[in-house]
């Protein structure tokens, strides 16, 4: 029997707040056996230093452990293999996605590896997920998001829900990352599934009676 083809997903990290989402996403993709092709912009590296105290950006430093499945590419290497449509992938996610990168992808620019890989993902009709984390949102950002949606991308703002009764910041991060994994069709066990309201006389997650 031939060896099963391993899934390949490109991850772009840009300079929006929310590096913790990217770290948890990479952790889950790696644990699921996905080959990850990672590109982090200079501003993403700066945000990682400020939000996660990652002073020197390497896969091991950012993830908190070594990984043999995650490959880190230089941001300005537009000749890397993920810049070509001939390199087969299962899609790409930009998490978090800054307004600058949102506009660049919507405009079809390709002057860095994140923008080029995103343009390739769209032209090859592969799944592209962008995760803006900006609020409030300007009309410019809204137009760019609409243009990307019309081009076939999925726009998934980093807006965690509260119906799973999160107790920690980690719960909120996991909720959002679980949504992203669903969009990438990657199995996971994160707590994101709504099963309906508790019936009268039963207990909720906190253990109190529902009336």
C-alpha positions as CSV (number, residue, x, y, z in Angstrom):
1,X,0.0,0.0,0.0
2,X,1.4,3.5,-0.9
3,X,2.0,5.8,2.1
4,X,-0.9,8.2,2.8
5,X,-0.3,11.7,1.5
6,X,0.2,14.0,4.4
7,X,-1.8,17.2,4.4
8,X,-0.1,20.5,3.8
9,X,-1.3,23.9,5.1
10,X,0.3,27.3,4.8
11,X,0.0,29.6,7.8
12,X,0.7,33.3,7.6
13,X,1.2,35.4,10.7
14,X,0.9,39.2,10.3
15,X,1.2,42.1,12.7
16,X,-2.2,42.2,14.3
17,X,-2.7,41.5,18.0
18,X,-3.6,37.9,18.7
19,X,-0.3,36.0,18.5
20,X,-1.8,33.6,21.0
21,X,-4.3,32.4,18.4
22,X,-1.5,31.6,16.0
23,X,0.4,29.7,18.6
24,X,-2.5,27.5,19.6
25,X,-3.5,27.0,16.0
26,X,0.1,25.8,15.2
27,X,0.0,23.5,18.2
28,X,-3.2,21.9,17.1
29,X,-2.1,21.5,13.5
30,X,1.1,20.0,14.5
31,X,-0.6,17.6,16.9
32,X,-3.0,16.6,14.1
33,X,-0.1,15.5,11.9
34,X,-0.4,18.4,9.5
35,X,2.7,19.6,7.6
36,X,2.7,23.4,8.2
37,X,4.5,25.9,6.1
38,X,4.8,29.0,8.3
39,X,5.6,32.6,7.3
40,X,5.7,35.3,10.0
41,X,6.0,39.0,9.0
42,X,8.4,41.3,10.8
43,X,5.5,42.9,12.6
44,X,4.1,39.5,13.6
45,X,7.5,38.7,15.2
46,X,7.3,42.1,17.0
47,X,3.8,41.3,18.3
48,X,5.0,37.9,19.4
49,X,7.8,39.4,21.4
50,X,5.4,41.9,23.1
51,X,2.5,39.5,23.7
52,X,4.2,36.2,24.3
53,X,7.7,37.3,25.2
54,X,9.2,35.4,22.2
55,X,12.4,37.4,21.8
56,X,14.0,35.3,19.0
57,X,11.4,33.9,16.6
58,X,12.0,30.3,15.9
59,X,9.5,27.5,15.7
60,X,10.6,26.0,19.0
61,X,10.6,29.3,20.8
62,X,7.2,30.3,19.5
63,X,5.5,26.9,20.0
64,X,7.3,26.2,23.3
65,X,8.5,22.9,22.0
66,X,10.3,21.5,19.0
67,X,8.4,20.3,15.9
68,X,9.4,18.3,12.8
69,X,6.3,19.2,10.9
70,X,6.5,23.0,11.0
71,X,8.8,24.7,8.5
72,X,9.5,28.4,8.9
73,X,10.1,30.5,5.7
74,X,11.7,33.9,5.3
75,X,9.1,36.6,4.9
76,X,10.7,38.1,1.7
77,X,11.5,34.8,-0.1
78,X,8.9,35.1,-2.9
79,X,10.8,32.3,-4.6
80,X,9.9,29.7,-1.9
81,X,8.0,26.6,-3.0
82,X,4.8,27.8,-1.4
83,X,4.9,30.8,-3.7
84,X,4.1,28.5,-6.6
85,X,0.8,26.9,-7.5
86,X,2.7,23.8,-8.6
87,X,3.3,23.1,-4.9
88,X,0.1,21.3,-3.8
89,X,-1.4,22.4,-0.5
90,X,-4.7,21.9,1.3
91,X,-5.1,25.6,1.8
92,X,-3.9,28.6,3.7
93,X,-4.8,30.6,6.8
94,X,-3.7,34.1,7.8
95,X,-3.9,34.3,11.6
96,X,-4.0,36.9,12.8
97,X,-4.5,39.1,9.7
98,X,-3.7,42.7,10.0
99,X,-5.6,45.4,8.1
100,X,-2.5,46.0,6.0
101,X,-2.3,42.3,4.9
102,X,-6.1,42.2,4.4
103,X,-5.8,45.0,2.0
104,X,-2.7,43.6,0.3
105,X,-4.4,40.2,-0.3
106,X,-7.6,41.8,-1.5
107,X,-5.6,43.9,-4.0
108,X,-3.8,40.9,-5.3
109,X,-0.4,42.1,-4.3
110,X,2.5,39.6,-4.0
111,X,5.6,41.6,-2.8
112,X,6.1,39.3,0.2
113,X,5.7,35.6,0.8
114,X,2.4,35.8,2.8
115,X,0.7,37.9,0.1
116,X,2.2,35.8,-2.7
117,X,1.1,32.5,-1.1
118,X,-2.4,33.9,-0.5
119,X,-2.7,35.0,-4.1
120,X,-1.6,31.5,-5.2
121,X,-4.1,29.9,-2.9
122,X,-6.9,32.0,-4.5
123,X,-5.8,31.4,-8.1
124,X,-5.6,27.7,-7.5
125,X,-9.1,27.7,-6.0
126,X,-7.9,26.4,-2.7
127,X,-9.3,27.3,0.7
128,X,-8.0,30.7,2.1
129,X,-9.1,31.7,5.6
130,X,-8.2,35.2,6.9
131,X,-8.6,36.0,10.5
132,X,-8.9,39.8,11.1
133,X,-8.5,41.0,14.6
134,X,-9.4,44.7,14.5
135,X,-12.1,46.7,16.1
136,X,-13.9,48.9,15.2
137,X,-13.7,48.2,11.5
138,X,-13.4,50.9,8.9
139,X,-15.2,51.0,5.6
140,X,-11.9,50.3,3.9
141,X,-11.5,47.1,5.8
142,X,-15.1,46.1,5.2
143,X,-14.7,46.6,1.4
144,X,-11.5,44.6,1.5
145,X,-13.1,41.8,3.4
146,X,-16.1,41.8,1.0
147,X,-13.7,41.7,-2.0
148,X,-11.9,38.7,-0.5
149,X,-15.2,36.9,0.2
150,X,-16.3,37.5,-3.4
151,X,-13.0,36.1,-4.6
152,X,-13.6,32.9,-2.6
153,X,-11.8,33.5,0.7
154,X,-13.4,32.9,4.1
155,X,-13.3,35.9,6.4
156,X,-13.4,34.7,10.0
157,X,-12.9,37.5,12.5
158,X,-11.3,36.6,15.8
159,X,-14.5,36.9,17.7
160,X,-14.8,34.1,20.3
161,X,-18.3,33.2,21.6
162,X,-19.4,32.9,25.2
163,X,-22.1,30.3,24.9
164,X,-19.7,27.6,26.0
165,X,-19.3,29.4,29.3
166,X,-15.5,30.0,29.1
167,X,-13.6,30.3,32.4
168,X,-10.2,31.3,31.2
169,X,-8.6,33.2,28.3
170,X,-7.4,29.8,27.1
171,X,-11.0,28.7,26.8
172,X,-11.7,31.7,24.5
173,X,-8.6,31.0,22.5
174,X,-9.6,27.4,22.1
175,X,-13.1,28.3,21.0
176,X,-11.7,30.5,18.2
177,X,-9.0,28.0,17.2
178,X,-11.6,25.2,17.1
179,X,-13.6,27.3,14.6
180,X,-10.5,27.8,12.4
181,X,-9.7,24.1,12.5
182,X,-13.3,23.3,11.4
183,X,-12.8,25.7,8.4
184,X,-9.6,23.9,7.5
185,X,-11.3,20.5,8.0
186,X,-8.9,19.4,10.7
187,X,-10.3,17.1,13.4
188,X,-10.0,18.4,17.0
189,X,-11.3,18.0,20.5
190,X,-11.7,21.6,21.4
191,X,-14.8,22.8,23.1
192,X,-16.8,24.5,20.3
193,X,-19.9,22.3,19.8
194,X,-23.2,23.8,20.8
195,X,-25.7,21.0,21.6
196,X,-28.7,23.1,22.6
197,X,-30.0,24.8,25.8
198,X,-30.4,22.7,28.9
199,X,-33.9,21.5,29.5
200,X,-35.8,22.7,32.7
201,X,-34.8,20.7,35.7
202,X,-31.3,19.9,34.4
203,X,-28.0,21.4,35.4
204,X,-25.9,23.7,33.3
205,X,-22.1,23.7,33.0
206,X,-21.8,25.6,36.3
207,X,-24.0,23.0,38.1
208,X,-27.0,25.3,38.8
209,X,-30.5,24.2,38.1
210,X,-32.3,25.5,35.0
211,X,-35.8,26.8,35.5
